[in-house]
Amino acid sequence: MEAQTIYLMGAYGYTAKLIAKALCGAQISFIPVGRDAQKLAAFCDKMQLEPNFIVADVLSATDLQFIQSKDIVINCAGPFNQFAPTLIAVCVERGAHYIDLTGEQAIVHDSYLLYKQSARQNQMCLLHSMAFESALADLLLSCALSNLKEAEIESVNSYYWLVSQQMSPGTKLTMKLANYASNFMIDNNQLVPFTQQKAAPLVGIPFESARIVPYPEVIFAFERCTPQKGASHFLLEANSNMAFAGSMLKAKYQDAPAQIQDIITRFKQILHAGPNEAERAQQSFELYVSVSSKNQQYIGHLKGHDMYQITSALVLLAVQKLSSELHQFGVLSPGEFLGQNGINWLSQNTFFQFKQVQTNNAS
């Protein structure tokens, strides 16, 4: 077995700190990486780690030359559309495994287009969206495909009901930049940019209506089973506050790169804080994934709390599987990579309740 080093990129970020605690709790060693030596030193001190860190910019391939074959790179430095491409390219070239937390579609779409073959050839795993958003939905898709056992899937739709609007700083920034990238749905067995956010009528989902939003599970569903239709959604009720996301339709800007940089710069000049432990415990959610074939409909339902701890648990699960070397290679969805381990995890964790419903003659 080759020597394997785990790197935590953007280590002093909100979600990265939770992941670091999970790794330490599992007695898994890692090296923190970030751009600010002072923040890295403070991070190591708070986590009671040796001050063994690397100062590097994820936008600089030269800075990333420490990454070697079979290493595991956990990337928490978002927004990922802007900050991940160079790091991904280095990982694929070197044959290092890559995990991120992205809730953005464009970077995931690009990875399938650019690295589907080379990731397999270089025997590395490129794992996007190992996080609350998209990983849970993709694991529910795995359950659906296992249950339906049909050649053709007609539709795959995910629906989120989020009671709390408290977000990490990274999530806030990602949502501010949502309409600067192409955002996709599936129509006529093709990935297409969506041009409006009104959802189709809900079938078997106990809410009044929904709004299309761009989460990566749509890309995963397209790559896994090429359904006729599919989208990800926020669920709405009367007097719903879920309009907070704003428009997620791609807008045409004359100077988009400069505007994106300006938004990022201004955002980082303000001190942002994510939810504390007590607030996270009060974060509740429901997630429905509806998968329909010609004759059946499967609905997987999760109801729980603490989305950011779910993310740290998922990353830990992925790292443990990568360390075992019992896995396939390539650009893989969370459900494809975690396989039966991930399906078992849905029923064995303390974060949510898991229910499945399967009916015949779905409309």
N, C-alpha and C positions, 0 to 999 in steps of 0.2 A: 504494500500500500504506500503510495506516494505521500510525502509530507503535505499537510493541508493546513493552511492558515485561514482563519475567519476574520474578515474586515467588516467593521460597522461604519459605513459612510454617513456623514452628517450626524455623528454620534451624540452631539449635545442638543439635538432637536427633541421636540416633545415626545413623539412616538418612539424615536430611537432610544430614549431613556427607559421606556417601558420594556422594549425589546432587550436592552442591556440587562435589566433586572431579571428577565426571564432566562437569559443565557447564563447569568451568574447563578441563579437558583438551580439550574440544571448542571452546574459545574462545567460549563463549556467556555473555554478561553477564547478571547477575541482581541483584536487590536482596534482601538478607536481611530477614526480618520475624520479630519475636517480642515477647514481653511484657517481657523483661528487657534493658535497655540495656547493662548490664555484660557479660552473656553474649554479646550481639550484637557488642559491641566486641572481645571476646576472640576470637570466631569470625572476624571480619574480619582480625584480626591474625594468627591462626594460618593462615588461608587466603591471606595476603598480598594482601588486597583493600583497596581504599579504604574508610574507615569510613562508607560510604554505606548506612545501614540505616534501617528504620522500626520504631518501637516501637508495637505495636498488639495488641489482644486480639481473637482470632477470634470471641469471643462478643459483640463490640460492633459493630453496624452503623455507628455513628458513626466508630469507629476505622478502618473499612475503606473510607472514601470516596475514598481514593487510587486504588482499582481502577477502571479505565476499559475501554471497549469494546476488544475484540481483545487485551487483555493476557492473559498466561498465568500462572495461579496454580497453583503446585505446593504442595499442602497436606500437610505432614508432621506436623501438630499433632493427634495422636489422644489418646485413643480417639475415633473419628469419630462414633459414635452420639451422643456427648455434645457434641463440640466443632465439628463440621462444619456443622450446619444453617444457622446465620446466614451463614457465609462462602459457602455454596452459593447461598443466596437472593440475596445481593449480586451474585455472579458472573452468575447467570442474568438478574437485572434489568439489569445493566450490559452484558451481552453479552460478558463476559470468559470465556476458556476456563479450565476447572477440571480439575485432575488430583489424585487422591489415591492413597494406598497401602492403603486400608482392607481388612481381612480380615473385616469385620463385614457381616452380611446386611441388618440393619434399615435402615441409612442408604441402601443401594443400592436396596432395595425402595421406600423412600419417594421417592427421586429419580424412579423410573419413574412412580410414582403422581402426583407433584406437578408434574414439569417436562418430561414427554415432549413436549408440544406447545410450551410456551413456550421451551424450549431451541432448538428448530428455528426458531421465529419470530424469536428474538433472535440467530440465527446464531452460536451458541456451542456448544462441545463440553463435555459434562459426562462426564468419564472417571473412573470409580471403579476401584480395585483394580489400578492399573498397577504390579503388584508380583509377587514370586515366587508368593505365594498368589493363585490365581484367574486372573491374566493368562496364565500358561503353560497352565493347563487350558483357558482359553477359546480360546487359539491352537490347541491340539490339537483343540478342537471345530470350529474353522474348517477344519482339515485333514480332519476326518471328514466334514463336510457337503460339502466339495469332492469327496471320494472316493465317498461313498455315492450322492449325487445321487438321493435318493428323496424322495417327497412327505411321507411320514410317518415321523418318528423315534419309536421306541418307548421308548428309554431313553437317558439320558446320566448316567454315573457317573464321578466322579474319585476316585482313591485315592493317598494320600501315604504314603510310607515315609521317615521322618526319623530318621537315625541319631543326630544330635546334638540335645540338648535346649537348647543354648545359644541364648538369645533376646535380642533387643534389649529395652530397658526398655519401649518402647511395646507390643511383642508380649505381654510378661508382663502388663501392665495390661489389655490387651484381653481376655486369657483370663480374668482375674479377674472381668471384668464380663460374661462371655458369657451367663450365665443370667439377666441382667436385661432381655434383649430377646427379641423373637420370633425364633425360628430355624426355617428352612424346609427342606422337601424337596418334591419333586414327586410327586404321586400322583393318578391319574385325570385327567391333563392340567391339574392345578391346583396352585398353590403352597399348601402346608398346613404349619402348625407341626408339627414332629416331636415325638412323645410318648414315643419310646424311641430308643435309639442302637444297637440290634442291627441289623446289616446283612443284606441278603439274601445267599444263597450266592454265592461268587465264580465267575465264568465267564471263563476265559482269563487270570486274574490269578494269578501263582504265589506266593500267600500263603495262610495258613490261614484267616484271617477278617478282618473289618474292623469298624470302629465309626463310626457316622454322626457327623459334626461339621459345624458351620455355616460354610461358605465361600461367598463371593458368586458363584462360577461357577454355582451352582444357579439364582440369579436370572437370570444372563445366559442360561443354557440355556433357561429358561422363556420369556424374552422373544424369543429367536432362533428357536426351533423347537418350542416347546410339546410336549415329549415326554410320553408317558404316565406315565413314572416317572423319577426322578432324585434323586441325593444326592451329597454329598461325604463322604469317609471318611478316617480313619487306618487304615493296614494294621497287622495284628497277627500275631505269631508266638508260639510257646510261650515263656513267660517274657518276653514283650514288656514294655518299660517305657513304652509309649505311653499308659498310663492317667494320665500326668501331667496331662492337660488337665482332669480333673475332670468333673463333670456339666455338660453344655451344654443341658440342658432348661430352658425358661423356668420360673422359680419364681415363686410368688406372695408378694410382700412387702407388708407393711402400709404401709411408708414407704420405697418404693424410691428416690425421688430423693435423700432424705437419706442413705440407705445408700450409694448410688453416690458421692455427694460425699465421704462419710467414707472410702471405699476409695481414692478418688483423692488426697485430702489426705494420708492415712497413707502411701500409696505414694510420694508426692513428697517426704516427709520423710526417706526413706532414699536413700542414694546407690547408684544402680544403674549397672552397666557392661555393655555388650554385648560380644560376642566380639571379640577383637583380630584382626589380619590373619592371623596364623598359625592361630588357632582357626577363623576363617572358611574358610580353605583346607582344613581337616579336616572341615568340615560336608558330609556327603554326603546325598543324597536320591535317591529314585526317585518318579516320578509316572506313573501310568497313567490314561488317559482312555478309557473304553469307551463306544462309541456304537453302538446296535443299531437296525436297521430290521426290517421283517418278514422279510427274507431274508438280511441280512448283519450282521456285526459288525465294527466297526473298533476297533482298540486302538492308541492312540498312547502311546509310552513314552519318558520322558526319564530319564536317569541322570547325575547330576553333583554339583556342589559349589558352595559359596559363595552361599547364597540372597540375602544382602543386596546383594552386588555385582550379582546378576541384577536385583534391583529397580532399582538405580541405572541399569543399562544400559537397562532398559525405559522408565524415565522419560525418559532422554535420547532414545531412539528416538521417543517420543511428542512431546517438545518440538520435535524436528527436523521432524516431520511437520506439527505445528501451525504452525511458522514458515514452512513452504512454502506454506501456504494451499491445498494440494491435498487437501481432505478434505470429508466431509459434516458436517452439524451435528446436534445432538440429544443425548439421553442414549444413549451408545454403550458397548458392551462393549469391552474391550481388543482382542479379535479383530476385531470389526466395524470399529473405528477404524483399526487398524494394517494390516488387509487383507493383501495379498500381501507387503508389506514385512515384516510380522510373521511370516508363514509362512517367508519366505526367511531371516529372522533365526534361526529355530529351527535351521536347518542350518548357519549360518555363524558361530556364536559358539564361544567356548572353554570355556564353563561346563558343558556337558553333551553327552551323546550322544543322538541322536534316532533312534528306530526306529518304523516303522509296520507293522501287521499287519492284513490284511483277510481275513475268512473268510466263506463262505456258510453259510446255514441256521443262524444264531445261535439258541441256545435261550433 
